[in-house]
Structures are given as structure tokens and as C-alpha cells.
Amino acid sequence: MNALDRLLQRGTPETARAFPNGVRSAEADQRPDGFRAIAQGTSPQPMTSQPDAVLGRMIQLLQNTNFTAAEPAFNRPHYYSDPIDLSVRYTVPAAMGAYVAAITYNIPTGRAARISGYGFNVIDPTYTYDGSILFQIAKKGVPVPGLANIAEQRGTLVLPAETFILGAEVYADCFQFMVRRAVAAIASTQVDLLLRGWTWRPMREKEGPAIGIPQ
């Protein structure tokens, strides 16, 4: 009996169905190139080629690598973010007129931005937010959907209303908080306006994940 036969016949079959010939298969104890390859002298050789060496090096590097996940930069401010906190008191003329940008924010070079909140107060205790003064938020001069011709007070400087407006300097984006007199009044009125959010530096480097880039 040669070495291969001895290896193939050692052990006791678990069930007759599993080993119908009463011979335990080498594959039952080791992968197909295991016992048979050892007995026949055809077992795999150690890695010697350049691709194998590169693969081995990559495995070694991955063993010392930690992967972490983070929310995109436009979901919440990251440690490398800069805040946007702009407020102004603007005098609305008594005469009717077109929209005027009371706040204009140009996104800094190499940054992206999100406007996350806005608010406004009419400095007149008798004003009832009846639509005689209108507000809107625009991006590059175009009203943001849902934020045009606002008559009611949706947020204040103390408790801004939440929103989600993205922009990036590479697209020449800018934000405007605009106001206009829709119904003529006896005298001018002062209003306070607020834009709040943050900017960040999008990761565009080859080794970066390229997350947080507005499309």
C-alpha cells in the first residue's frame, strides 16, 4: 500500500451515505489540494513571484489600517468646518419696491457651504405679518423653492427655522436673503434678518473619499 492509499483509507466514514465505498475522502479533512497534494508532492509552493509579494505587502498594510465612517460634511459641521452666522438690520422703505438683498454671502475660495437656518423679525410691535413685507432666500439670484415670497414669520434670530441649501465656490454660488415692501406704508420699517450654516473644504485629493461635494 502506497502513501496515497494509506492517507485515503485512514479514518472511519461518518455515514454510509457520505462515504458509499467505505473510503474516507481526503477532501473531508482538508481542501482538495491537501492530503492528495502532499502525498503526490504537488503541494503549492511558497509565494515567490512579484504579484504575490505585492499582495502580501498589501495584506500586511491592511492589518495595520483602521477604517472609520463619518457623515458627509453637509449633514453636520465637522472639525474642519467654518461657521456662517450673518445678521443685519435693514430699513425697508415705505414705498413699494422690488426685492433687495439685505444679506449676500459669497462662498470662500475652495469651500462648499450649507445654509441650515434662517430667521427674521420686523421691528414694529404693531406689525402682524400680513404680507405687506415679503422675504425670500435666493441662490445666485434665483429664489430657493419653498423660500420665496415668505409673509409669515417662520423663524427668528433666536430660534431660526431649519433649511437645507447647498452651494460651492466652484459653481460660483452665493446666497442672498432678500426683502421687499409689497404694500405701501406710511413710514419705513426696520427688519432683522439672519442666515446661519457652515462651510467646509471638499476632499478632492486622489487619496480622499471625495465626500461632501455638492453636485
Backbone hydrogen bonds, N-H to C=O, Kabsch-Sander energy under -0.5 kcal/mol:
donor,donor_aa,acceptor,acceptor_aa,energy
6,R,2,N,-2.1
7,L,3,A,-2.2
8,L,4,L,-2.5
9,Q,5,D,-1.9
10,R,6,R,-0.8
19,F,15,T,-2.0
22,G,19,F,-2.1
28,A,25,S,-1.2
29,D,26,A,-1.2
30,Q,26,A,-1.8
34,G,31,R,-2.7
38,I,34,G,-2.4
39,A,35,F,-2.9
40,Q,36,R,-2.3
41,G,37,A,-0.6
41,G,38,I,-0.7
42,T,37,A,-2.6
43,S,37,A,-0.7
53,A,49,S,-2.0
54,V,50,Q,-2.4
55,L,51,P,-2.6
56,G,52,D,-2.6
57,R,53,A,-2.0
58,M,54,V,-2.4
59,I,55,L,-2.5
60,Q,56,G,-1.9
61,L,57,R,-2.2
62,L,58,M,-2.6
63,Q,59,I,-1.7
64,N,60,Q,-0.6
64,N,61,L,-1.0
65,T,62,L,-1.6
68,T,66,N,-0.5
75,N,72,P,-2.1
76,R,72,P,-0.9
81,S,78,H,-2.0
82,D,199,T,-2.1
84,I,197,G,-2.7
85,D,83,P,-0.5
86,L,195,L,-2.8
88,V,193,L,-1.8
90,Y,88,V,-0.6
90,Y,191,V,-3.3
92,V,90,Y,-0.7
92,V,189,T,-3.9
97,G,181,R,-1.9
100,V,179,V,-2.1
102,A,100,V,-0.9
102,A,177,F,-2.0
103,I,177,F,-1.6
105,Y,175,F,-3.1
106,N,104,T,-0.5
107,I,105,Y,-0.5
107,I,173,D,-1.2
111,R,108,P,-1.7
112,A,200,W,-2.7
113,A,167,G,-3.0
114,R,198,W,-2.5
115,I,165,I,-2.6
116,S,114,R,-0.7
116,S,196,R,-2.1
117,G,196,R,-2.0
118,Y,161,A,-1.8
119,G,194,L,-1.6
120,F,155,G,-2.5
121,N,192,D,-2.3
123,I,121,N,-0.6
123,I,190,Q,-3.0
124,D,122,V,-2.3
127,Y,124,D,-1.7
134,L,180,R,-2.4
135,F,150,I,-1.9
136,Q,178,M,-2.1
137,I,147,L,-2.2
138,A,176,Q,-2.8
139,K,142,V,-2.9
140,K,174,C,-2.2
142,V,139,K,-1.6
144,V,137,I,-2.8
147,L,144,V,-2.7
150,I,135,F,-3.8
154,R,152,E,-0.8
156,T,159,L,-1.9
161,A,118,Y,-3.1
163,T,116,S,-2.1
165,I,115,I,-1.7
167,G,113,A,-2.1
169,E,111,R,-2.6
171,Y,168,A,-1.2
172,A,169,E,-2.0
173,D,168,A,-1.8
175,F,105,Y,-2.5
176,Q,138,A,-2.6
177,F,103,I,-2.4
178,M,136,Q,-3.5
178,M,176,Q,-0.6
179,V,100,V,-2.0
180,R,134,L,-2.0
182,A,132,S,-2.8
182,A,180,R,-0.7
183,V,132,S,-1.6
185,A,94,A,-2.6
189,T,92,V,-2.4
191,V,90,Y,-3.0
192,D,121,N,-2.9
193,L,88,V,-2.5
194,L,119,G,-2.3
195,L,86,L,-2.7
196,R,117,G,-2.5
197,G,84,I,-2.5
198,W,114,R,-2.0
199,T,82,D,-3.0
200,W,112,A,-2.2
203,M,211,I,-1.0
204,R,202,P,-1.0
208,G,205,E,-1.3
